[in-house]
Each structure stands twice: as structure tokens, then as C-alpha cells.
Amino acid sequence: MTATTTAPITAPPPAHTEKRPSGRLRAWATRAPLLPALIFMIAVTQLPFVATLVISFFDWNSLYPDARQFTGFANYSEVLTDAALRKSVWTTILLTVAVVLASLVLGLGLALLLDRKFRGRGLVRTLLIAPFLVVPVAAALLWKHVLYNPEYGLLNGLLHYVGGPQPDWISGTPLLAVEASLVWQWTPFMMLILLAGLQSRDHQQIEAARVDGASDWQIFRHLTLPHLRRYLELGALLGSIYIVQNFDAVFTITSGGLGTANLPYTVYQSFYQAHENGLASAAGVLVVIGSIIIATFALRVVSSLFREEASRA
């Protein structure tokens, strides 16, 4: 009887596994190209704001640099209680509300016009967008000298042609003069936002409403306006962010006189004319905080618009 022996079965040697980089290392490798841009943004935007925030806690007049001293929140208290500064805040609110509302109404009308098909629509759209592309200082100079000038301005020229009066527009209605120039410049911005909203409507729903006998006004009231609500909010918030910080029109048209000095112009006066660095910095910080609050709501509206578009896809 022959004994058979079987060799023990040995497991194959483990395959050599390459060591993969960890997830954290991959994440850093992905973000590394963005670091120079991030550092540049921090150096250009955040560091000056931190310096402004620090200066706002000091009683600091550049004419007397050795007399500066830490005063805590005294500058903020003065900004909120000073009569001239309170008036500039109120002027800023009036200017912003008037310009945003008028721009939204006119922008909605122009968007409804451009949403229709007609010959030359592309040319009309380009001409309507043009005011938003003009440099703000150039736009203000255009309104001040070409339109408002009482001697050779186009407005008084038209009134003279029909035998009307020859008013001094800037002296007679200074705040309205600034608002009109800003409305002219910001209406195309509102128009573009609302036109995008109109072109994203569900046209099958509109056609179904027409088949059911709905009039144009009923379609606009019950279908178009509810659909445009987010776009109207977005236009109002974005417009408010920019118009609250507007300086060019006030400085160029009225030089802050005749009750048109808004908060940015008052900051300019405090810093460059009164040389009150601490007071101007405190007012500037309050403007930034207000802009951040408005921007936060704008970002929420944008996020909700993206979510709605994603749910439709």
C-alpha cells in the first residue's frame, strides 16, 4: 500500500498595493491653484477693511496725528446721532428706494416689450442696454451738461421750442435730477434680469390659459407676475447694493449740495475735507454692514432661483 502525500496549499503572495494619497491631500492639491487668487483677494479687500475697522475706534484727525486716541464706539455713536449724518442716511434711503422702484417698473415694461417678436428687436435690445455700459462718471456728466444745463441743455431746448419755461433743473429739483440719471443707467440692468425671467416661463401653461379664454391682463397678473417675483426681488436687492454705495452721480451733478449728500458722499466729506479719519471709517463700516445684510438676502434669492431651475430640469 503506497501512501500518497499532498503538498500543503499555500496562499499566493499578496499583491503589491500602491499607496494612494489621502482624501485631505487630494483636496489640498485641487485647491492649491486657487490659493494665489485667494491671497490676493484677502490682501486687496479684507486687510483694508480690517484697517478701516481698527481706525474707526480712534479719534483720529489727520491734521493732528499725535493727538489720536482710542475712543471705542464713540465714532459709531456720533454717526448715529449726528444730525447731518442722519440726514445723509435718510437721503440715501430715499435715493435708493426711488431709483430701485422706478428702474424696476420701467425695466419690467421694456422686458415685456423685448419678450415679443418684432423686426429690429436685436438692435432695440442693444440700444436699451447701452446706458448700463456707460461709465458712471461719464453718465453723470452727460446728464449735468447735455440735458440739465439751463442755457444749452436739451431739456430746456425742447421746452424753448414749444414755448415752455426754462427751469434750472439741478437747483430746482436736485434730488430728482440725481435720481433721474441713476434710473436711466440702472433700468437696463433691471430689464435684463426680468427679461431672463420672462424667457424662462412655461409657454405651454400660457398657451393653455389662452385656450381657456384668459385675457392678456389675467395672464400677466396670475401667471407672469408670480413667476417674476423672485426676479423682481433679485433685481431690487442687487440694485440696492449698488445704489446705496453710489457716489459718482451725487458728486458730479450736485457736489453733495442742496440736500443730496448721501452716506458715501458724507464719508468722503468727513475723510477728505474734515480729515476725520476715525469718523469717516465708522460711517464706512456701517455702509459695508448694510451692504452685507442686503447681499445676504440677494444670495438667498439667487440660491432659491437655482433650486427652482434644478427642480424643473
One Martini backbone bead per residue (centre of mass of N, CA, C, O) as a GRO file, in nm:
protein
  313
    1MET     BB    1   0.094   0.038   0.025
    2THR     BB    2   0.057   0.361  -0.089
    3ALA     BB    3   0.154   0.675   0.010
    4THR     BB    4  -0.003   0.987  -0.013
    5THR     BB    5   0.118   1.310  -0.068
    6THR     BB    6   0.027   1.643   0.012
    7ALA     BB    7   0.073   1.955  -0.061
    8PRO     BB    8   0.061   2.239   0.074
    9ILE     BB    9  -0.151   2.507   0.061
   10THR     BB   10  -0.059   2.815  -0.064
   11ALA     BB   11  -0.082   3.139  -0.051
   12PRO     BB   12  -0.068   3.400  -0.229
   13PRO     BB   13   0.091   3.665  -0.267
   14PRO     BB   14   0.053   3.973  -0.203
   15ALA     BB   15  -0.034   4.236  -0.359
   16HIS     BB   16   0.086   4.531  -0.467
   17THR     BB   17   0.001   4.828  -0.310
   18GLU     BB   18  -0.073   5.139  -0.371
   19LYS     BB   19  -0.025   5.445  -0.235
   20ARG     BB   20  -0.272   5.654  -0.161
   21PRO     BB   21  -0.388   5.946  -0.135
   22SER     BB   22  -0.545   6.131   0.057
   23GLY     BB   23  -0.822   6.327   0.071
   24ARG     BB   24  -0.684   6.580   0.184
   25LEU     BB   25  -0.457   6.595  -0.028
   26ARG     BB   26  -0.641   6.619  -0.276
   27ALA     BB   27  -0.781   6.878  -0.189
   28TRP     BB   28  -0.524   7.055  -0.181
   29ALA     BB   29  -0.444   7.004  -0.479
   30THR     BB   30  -0.704   7.139  -0.593
   31ARG     BB   31  -0.671   7.428  -0.430
   32ALA     BB   32  -0.387   7.546  -0.488
   33PRO     BB   33  -0.442   7.732  -0.749
   34LEU     BB   34  -0.631   7.934  -0.561
   35LEU     BB   35  -0.447   8.075  -0.351
   36PRO     BB   36  -0.344   8.335  -0.491
   37ALA     BB   37  -0.628   8.459  -0.524
   38LEU     BB   38  -0.698   8.459  -0.224
   39ILE     BB   39  -0.464   8.633  -0.126
   40PHE     BB   40  -0.529   8.877  -0.303
   41MET     BB   41  -0.815   8.930  -0.193
   42ILE     BB   42  -0.734   8.976   0.102
   43ALA     BB   43  -0.529   9.211   0.048
   44VAL     BB   44  -0.745   9.403  -0.104
   45THR     BB   45  -1.011   9.374   0.099
   46GLN     BB   46  -0.967   9.281   0.406
   47LEU     BB   47  -0.734   9.452   0.516
   48PRO     BB   48  -0.862   9.734   0.475
   49PHE     BB   49  -1.108   9.673   0.655
   50VAL     BB   50  -0.953   9.623   0.915
   51ALA     BB   51  -0.824   9.903   0.924
   52THR     BB   52  -1.093  10.057   0.932
   53LEU     BB   53  -1.195   9.927   1.193
   54VAL     BB   54  -0.967  10.032   1.375
   55ILE     BB   55  -0.995  10.340   1.315
   56SER     BB   56  -1.299  10.365   1.423
   57PHE     BB   57  -1.178  10.358   1.741
   58PHE     BB   58  -1.065  10.649   1.669
   59ASP     BB   59  -0.945  10.972   1.739
   60TRP     BB   60  -0.871  11.082   1.401
   61ASN     BB   61  -0.673  11.349   1.288
   62SER     BB   62  -0.463  11.427   1.027
   63LEU     BB   63  -0.376  11.716   1.144
   64TYR     BB   64  -0.347  11.543   1.441
   65PRO     BB   65  -0.165  11.266   1.489
   66ASP     BB   66  -0.078  11.294   1.806
   67ALA     BB   67  -0.403  11.305   1.914
   68ARG     BB   68  -0.467  11.023   1.914
   69GLN     BB   69  -0.745  10.807   2.033
   70PHE     BB   70  -0.916  10.586   2.215
   71THR     BB   71  -1.303  10.550   2.187
   72GLY     BB   72  -1.442  10.322   2.059
   73PHE     BB   73  -1.796  10.384   1.998
   74ALA     BB   74  -1.810  10.698   1.944
   75ASN     BB   75  -1.827  10.718   1.635
   76TYR     BB   76  -2.091  10.558   1.606
   77SER     BB   77  -2.261  10.744   1.780
   78GLU     BB   78  -2.220  10.995   1.600
   79VAL     BB   79  -2.337  10.882   1.340
   80LEU     BB   80  -2.631  10.819   1.477
   81THR     BB   81  -2.665  11.140   1.601
   82ASP     BB   82  -2.599  11.307   1.376
   83ALA     BB   83  -2.775  11.517   1.176
   84ALA     BB   84  -2.621  11.500   0.905
   85LEU     BB   85  -2.600  11.190   0.898
   86ARG     BB   86  -2.901  11.129   0.917
   87LYS     BB   87  -2.973  11.277   0.655
   88SER     BB   88  -2.795  11.098   0.471
   89VAL     BB   89  -2.948  10.838   0.529
   90TRP     BB   90  -3.224  10.936   0.425
   91THR     BB   91  -3.124  11.003   0.140
   92THR     BB   92  -3.035  10.717   0.072
   93ILE     BB   93  -3.313  10.586   0.096
   94LEU     BB   94  -3.463  10.758  -0.112
   95LEU     BB   95  -3.278  10.704  -0.351
   96THR     BB   96  -3.302  10.395  -0.356
   97VAL     BB   97  -3.609  10.355  -0.373
   98ALA     BB   98  -3.667  10.527  -0.624
   99VAL     BB   99  -3.472  10.389  -0.824
  100VAL     BB  100  -3.566  10.095  -0.796
  101LEU     BB  101  -3.865  10.127  -0.865
  102ALA     BB  102  -3.837  10.271  -1.139
  103SER     BB  103  -3.654  10.053  -1.271
  104LEU     BB  104  -3.852   9.818  -1.246
  105VAL     BB  105  -4.089   9.929  -1.408
  106LEU     BB  106  -3.934   9.996  -1.669
  107GLY     BB  107  -3.800   9.716  -1.702
  108LEU     BB  108  -4.065   9.559  -1.734
  109GLY     BB  109  -4.169   9.702  -1.987
  110LEU     BB  110  -3.920   9.635  -2.167
  111ALA     BB  111  -3.931   9.327  -2.133
  112LEU     BB  112  -4.212   9.290  -2.259
  113LEU     BB  113  -4.127   9.403  -2.532
  114LEU     BB  114  -3.875   9.202  -2.587
  115ASP     BB  115  -4.057   8.933  -2.572
  116ARG     BB  116  -4.131   9.020  -2.843
  117LYS     BB  117  -4.179   8.986  -3.184
  118PHE     BB  118  -3.970   9.197  -3.394
  119ARG     BB  119  -3.842   9.418  -3.593
  120GLY     BB  120  -3.531   9.497  -3.448
  121ARG     BB  121  -3.481   9.373  -3.159
  122GLY     BB  122  -3.170   9.365  -3.136
  123LEU     BB  123  -3.122   9.671  -3.161
  124VAL     BB  124  -3.301   9.762  -2.926
  125ARG     BB  125  -3.152   9.602  -2.706
  126THR     BB  126  -2.877   9.740  -2.741
  127LEU     BB  127  -2.974  10.033  -2.684
  128LEU     BB  128  -3.090   9.970  -2.393
  129ILE     BB  129  -2.810   9.871  -2.269
  130ALA     BB  130  -2.606  10.111  -2.301
  131PRO     BB  131  -2.634  10.278  -2.028
  132PHE     BB  132  -2.494  10.051  -1.848
  133LEU     BB  133  -2.201  10.090  -2.009
  134VAL     BB  134  -2.160  10.351  -1.885
  135VAL     BB  135  -1.979  10.551  -1.720
  136PRO     BB  136  -2.081  10.702  -1.439
  137VAL     BB  137  -1.942  10.979  -1.478
  138ALA     BB  138  -2.032  11.018  -1.773
  139ALA     BB  139  -2.335  11.007  -1.716
  140ALA     BB  140  -2.344  11.253  -1.525
  141LEU     BB  141  -2.226  11.457  -1.728
  142LEU     BB  142  -2.444  11.426  -1.938
  143TRP     BB  143  -2.680  11.529  -1.760
  144LYS     BB  144  -2.559  11.802  -1.668
  145HIS     BB  145  -2.484  11.926  -1.966
  146VAL     BB  146  -2.685  11.811  -2.192
  147LEU     BB  147  -2.966  11.836  -2.018
  148TYR     BB  148  -2.959  12.051  -1.756
  149ASN     BB  149  -2.867  12.291  -1.886
  150PRO     BB  150  -3.012  12.612  -1.899
  151GLU     BB  151  -2.876  12.708  -2.185
  152TYR     BB  152  -2.788  12.410  -2.362
  153GLY     BB  153  -2.994  12.210  -2.299
  154LEU     BB  154  -3.225  11.985  -2.414
  155LEU     BB  155  -3.466  12.039  -2.233
  156ASN     BB  156  -3.479  12.351  -2.279
  157GLY     BB  157  -3.489  12.330  -2.584
  158LEU     BB  158  -3.768  12.193  -2.600
  159LEU     BB  159  -3.921  12.410  -2.437
  160HIS     BB  160  -3.853  12.645  -2.629
  161TYR     BB  161  -3.995  12.525  -2.882
  162VAL     BB  162  -4.291  12.521  -2.712
  163GLY     BB  163  -4.289  12.768  -2.495
  164GLY     BB  164  -4.155  12.711  -2.232
  165PRO     BB  165  -3.986  12.689  -1.969
  166GLN     BB  166  -3.652  12.766  -1.788
  167PRO     BB  167  -3.525  12.560  -1.590
  168ASP     BB  168  -3.331  12.468  -1.304
  169TRP     BB  169  -3.289  12.148  -1.239
  170ILE     BB  170  -3.078  12.130  -1.008
  171SER     BB  171  -3.189  12.359  -0.820
  172GLY     BB  172  -3.495  12.275  -0.813
  173THR     BB  173  -3.433  11.932  -0.852
  174PRO     BB  174  -3.186  11.763  -0.724
  175LEU     BB  175  -3.276  11.473  -0.647
  176LEU     BB  176  -3.424  11.415  -0.915
  177ALA     BB  177  -3.176  11.446  -1.094
  178VAL     BB  178  -3.021  11.205  -0.977
  179GLU     BB  179  -3.240  10.987  -1.014
  180ALA     BB  180  -3.266  11.001  -1.325
  181SER     BB  181  -2.977  10.910  -1.393
  182LEU     BB  182  -2.999  10.632  -1.244
  183VAL     BB  183  -3.242  10.519  -1.393
  184TRP     BB  184  -3.113  10.523  -1.675
  185GLN     BB  185  -2.877  10.320  -1.587
  186TRP     BB  186  -3.062  10.078  -1.430
  187THR     BB  187  -3.286   9.972  -1.620
  188PRO     BB  188  -3.125   9.762  -1.792
  189PHE     BB  189  -3.066   9.571  -1.558
  190MET     BB  190  -3.360   9.499  -1.495
  191MET     BB  191  -3.437   9.405  -1.778
  192LEU     BB  192  -3.249   9.157  -1.794
  193ILE     BB  193  -3.364   9.000  -1.555
  194LEU     BB  194  -3.668   8.997  -1.651
  195LEU     BB  195  -3.615   8.867  -1.927
  196ALA     BB  196  -3.514   8.602  -1.815
  197GLY     BB  197  -3.781   8.537  -1.671
  198LEU     BB  198  -3.969   8.537  -1.921
  199GLN     BB  199  -3.798   8.308  -2.081
  200SER     BB  200  -3.869   8.088  -1.830
  201ARG     BB  201  -4.138   8.024  -1.904
  202ASP     BB  202  -4.436   7.841  -1.940
  203HIS     BB  203  -4.581   7.822  -2.250
  204GLN     BB  204  -4.798   7.604  -2.213
  205GLN     BB  205  -4.952   7.748  -1.989
  206ILE     BB  206  -5.024   8.000  -2.155
  207GLU     BB  207  -5.176   7.856  -2.384
  208ALA     BB  208  -5.389   7.728  -2.201
  209ALA     BB  209  -5.504   8.001  -2.102
  210ARG     BB  210  -5.593   8.101  -2.382
  211VAL     BB  211  -5.787   7.868  -2.444
  212ASP     BB  212  -5.964   7.941  -2.176
  213GLY     BB  213  -5.985   8.280  -2.208
  214ALA     BB  214  -5.752   8.446  -2.128
  215SER     BB  215  -5.620   8.737  -2.075
  216ASP     BB  216  -5.346   8.932  -2.068
  217TRP     BB  217  -5.393   9.037  -1.780
  218GLN     BB  218  -5.440   8.763  -1.643
  219ILE     BB  219  -5.168   8.641  -1.718
  220PHE     BB  220  -4.994   8.857  -1.582
  221ARG     BB  221  -5.118   8.836  -1.291
  222HIS     BB  222  -5.127   8.497  -1.251
  223LEU     BB  223  -4.836   8.419  -1.400
  224THR     BB  224  -4.606   8.631  -1.440
  225LEU     BB  225  -4.571   8.766  -1.163
  226PRO     BB  226  -4.518   8.513  -0.988
  227HIS     BB  227  -4.267   8.432  -1.158
  228LEU     BB  228  -4.115   8.728  -1.109
  229ARG     BB  229  -4.063   8.761  -0.805
  230ARG     BB  230  -3.762   8.672  -0.782
  231TYR     BB  231  -3.655   8.877  -0.993
  232LEU     BB  232  -3.745   9.130  -0.846
  233GLU     BB  233  -3.585   9.080  -0.589
  234LEU     BB  234  -3.308   9.065  -0.719
  235GLY     BB  235  -3.306   9.348  -0.847
  236ALA     BB  236  -3.353   9.507  -0.584
  237LEU     BB  237  -3.103   9.406  -0.426
  238LEU     BB  238  -2.878   9.472  -0.629
  239GLY     BB  239  -2.948   9.769  -0.665
  240SER     BB  240  -2.914   9.849  -0.366
  241ILE     BB  241  -2.616   9.787  -0.332
  242TYR     BB  242  -2.519  10.006  -0.543
  243ILE     BB  243  -2.687  10.268  -0.463
  244VAL     BB  244  -2.590  10.300  -0.173
  245GLN     BB  245  -2.278  10.342  -0.300
  246ASN     BB  246  -2.326  10.598  -0.443
  247PHE     BB  247  -2.113  10.881  -0.582
  248ASP     BB  248  -2.096  11.002  -0.871
  249ALA     BB  249  -2.366  11.157  -0.908
  250VAL     BB  250  -2.349  11.343  -0.661
  251PHE     BB  251  -2.069  11.469  -0.720
  252THR     BB  252  -2.125  11.569  -1.021
  253ILE     BB  253  -2.406  11.723  -1.006
  254THR     BB  254  -2.406  11.855  -0.677
  255SER     BB  255  -2.178  11.811  -0.458
  256GLY     BB  256  -2.387  11.750  -0.210
  257GLY     BB  257  -2.597  11.954  -0.249
  258LEU     BB  258  -2.924  12.033  -0.177
  259GLY     BB  259  -2.979  11.753  -0.015
  260THR     BB  260  -2.781  11.503  -0.166
  261ALA     BB  261  -2.622  11.381   0.066
  262ASN     BB  262  -2.496  11.090   0.110
  263LEU     BB  263  -2.314  10.864   0.277
  264PRO     BB  264  -2.066  10.843   0.089
  265TYR     BB  265  -2.026  11.155   0.076
  266THR     BB  266  -1.989  11.196   0.380
  267VAL     BB  267  -1.737  11.028   0.401
  268TYR     BB  268  -1.572  11.204   0.212
  269GLN     BB  269  -1.591  11.462   0.378
  270SER     BB  270  -1.466  11.352   0.644
  271PHE     BB  271  -1.190  11.266   0.512
  272TYR     BB  272  -1.104  11.508   0.291
  273GLN     BB  273  -1.209  11.772   0.456
  274ALA     BB  274  -1.207  11.704   0.781
  275HIS     BB  275  -1.001  11.463   0.855
  276GLU     BB  276  -1.191  11.227   0.980
  277ASN     BB  277  -1.099  10.911   1.005
  278GLY     BB  278  -1.275  10.776   1.224
  279LEU     BB  279  -1.556  10.870   1.130
  280ALA     BB  280  -1.538  10.767   0.839
  281SER     BB  281  -1.490  10.468   0.914
  282ALA     BB  282  -1.755  10.422   1.063
  283ALA     BB  283  -1.941  10.487   0.825
  284GLY     BB  284  -1.819  10.272   0.633
  285VAL     BB  285  -1.890  10.024   0.805
  286LEU     BB  286  -2.199  10.067   0.793
  287VAL     BB  287  -2.222  10.037   0.488
  288VAL     BB  288  -2.110   9.748   0.473
  289ILE     BB  289  -2.318   9.615   0.656
  290GLY     BB  290  -2.565   9.687   0.484
  291SER     BB  291  -2.464   9.541   0.228
  292ILE     BB  292  -2.445   9.257   0.352
  293ILE     BB  293  -2.740   9.225   0.420
  294ILE     BB  294  -2.845   9.252   0.132
  295ALA     BB  295  -2.663   9.026   0.007
  296THR     BB  296  -2.785   8.793   0.165
  297PHE     BB  297  -3.064   8.805   0.034
  298ALA     BB  298  -2.962   8.776  -0.258
  299LEU     BB  299  -2.840   8.491  -0.224
  300ARG     BB  300  -3.105   8.354  -0.151
  301VAL     BB  301  -3.250   8.413  -0.413
  302VAL     BB  302  -3.049   8.273  -0.600
  303SER     BB  303  -3.074   7.993  -0.471
  304SER     BB  304  -3.378   7.959  -0.530
  305LEU     BB  305  -3.351   7.976  -0.838
  306PHE     BB  306  -3.169   7.728  -0.872
  307ARG     BB  307  -3.366   7.526  -0.746
  308GLU     BB  308  -3.597   7.567  -0.948
  309GLU     BB  309  -3.435   7.488  -1.203
  310ALA     BB  310  -3.357   7.200  -1.100
  311SER     BB  311  -3.655   7.095  -1.066
  312ARG     BB  312  -3.723   7.121  -1.381
  313ALA     BB  313  -3.492   6.926  -1.501
   0.00000   0.00000   0.00000
